[in-house]
Amino acid sequence: MGEIVEFLKFDELEKKITGLIEEYALLKKRNLELEEQLKNKTTELEETSKKIGGLKEERDAVRTKVDSLLDLLQEIKAP
């Protein structure tokens, strides 16, 4: 009878260890997926930042051009 109890304890321990290994594998896979998503989002953020920088430069160039055109208009209006 004692041998059966010992065997059942080992069987239960084996199941717990197997369950932990499976859970670890799933967590490891999910971690890799999340790292890939983070890498993709970081790349997207960098691209967006570059686009915003380009748009700011374009806006500043347009503003400078508009200011110079307004100055020209002021010169034309001046008697």
Number of C-alpha atoms within 10 A of each C-alpha: 5 7 8 9 10 11 11 12 12 12 12 12 12 12 12 12 12 12 12 12 12 12 12 12 12 12 12 12 12 12 12 12 12 12 12 12 12 12 12 12 12 12 12 12 12 12 12 12 12 12 12 12 12 12 12 12 12 12 12 12 12 12 12 12 12 12 12 12 12 12 12 12 11 11 10 9 8 7 5
